[in-house]
Amino acid sequence: MASAVSLKPRALYEEVAELLRQRIFNRELEPGTWIDELKLAEEYGISRTPLREAIKVLATEGLVTMKMRRGAYVTEVSDTDLRDVYHLLSLLESDAAGVVAQKATDAQIKELQAIHKELEAAVTQRDKFFAINERFHMRLLDIAGNRWRDQMVADLRKVMKLNRHNSLLKAGRVKESMLEHRAIMEAIARRDAKAAVKRVQEHFANGLQAAA
């Protein structure tokens, strides 16, 4: 468990925010869980001030919900929230895929192909698969080159991670996701922007079905 020694005073609240963020993603703090400020402050060996600042950061990211006179809770993602998040991710990332298919250099496409190869090799290792999957999506966005889109996607993906474990429970979903990625990669490699957009949209539609 983290201690005060491991935290950097220069940005203490940011360090605490990252610790809490990972605990939320790892389900150590389940959706709907009340965040016990006193207990956490004692656990990390810090005052409640940087902890409260950290909670504010997570609230702006949608990972924590502030309730009047009740405190902070790990956000519970409703079906409507999930549909809205997947809808926006589909729009933003499919557009990025179209840009990459048209404008990426040969070297950049080869880089994406290399990441996809890693993804296929990890199809039997669920956690590793999803880590590589996220790396593929973020690199795709990076190549597309729109920092405002990148920022929006990063925030939306944090909310999506709150429900990620549910999507993993569907039998065969990892293999399905890999095949969808293969289709995306093939469309990009042949520089078919229209097909790349469509494949990414299908990928998110199927992901939503698995997560719902």
Secondary structure, 3 states (H helix, E strand, C coil): CCCHHHCCHHHHHHHHHHHHHHHHHCCCCCCCCECCHHHHHHHHCCCHHHHHHHHHHHHHCCCEEEECCCEEEECCCCHHHHHHHHHHHHHHHHHHHHHHHHHCCHHHHHHHHHHHHHHHHCCCCHHHHHHHHHHHHHHHHHHHCCHHHHHHHHHHHHHHHCCHHHHHCCCCHHHHHHHHHHHHHHHHHCCCHHHHHHHHHHHHHHHHHHHC
